[in-house]
Amino acid sequence: MSIRDCFVTRFGTEQADNIEMAAIAHMNGIHDNPGSDPFKWALLICIGYQCISREEFRNYHRITVPLEEVKMWALEEGQLNTHDGDYDVLGLFAGAYDEWVTTNANLINNPR
């Protein structure tokens, strides 16, 4: 099962679509390479840009997944630390991903 399918099973297709649309809205020529898993990329972009964590951004992007539940899901099922595409580098060094991945080692070792 893909990471997207796993997310959809837990939180629904609409929420997965909203996360993908939010990430696409932040494409700017700097961190647009989704790597081998576009949904991991979308999650990481949304985490870095706080689309999932800040209430006003959650409302704007219609992201309604419970924050603590999606964080736990990311740690248990998301496999975000294996991402091989772009992400928000400034967000990484500001600690945006600390509560979302088991280790930032792969992101740090593969800067985008």
Buried (B, 14 or more C-beta within 10 A) or exposed (E): EEBBEBBBEBBEEEBBBBBBBBBEBBEEEEBBEBBEBBBBBBBBBBBBBBBBBEEEBBEEBEBEBEBEEBBBBBBEBBBBBBBBBBBBBEBBEEEBBEBBBEEBEEBEEEEB
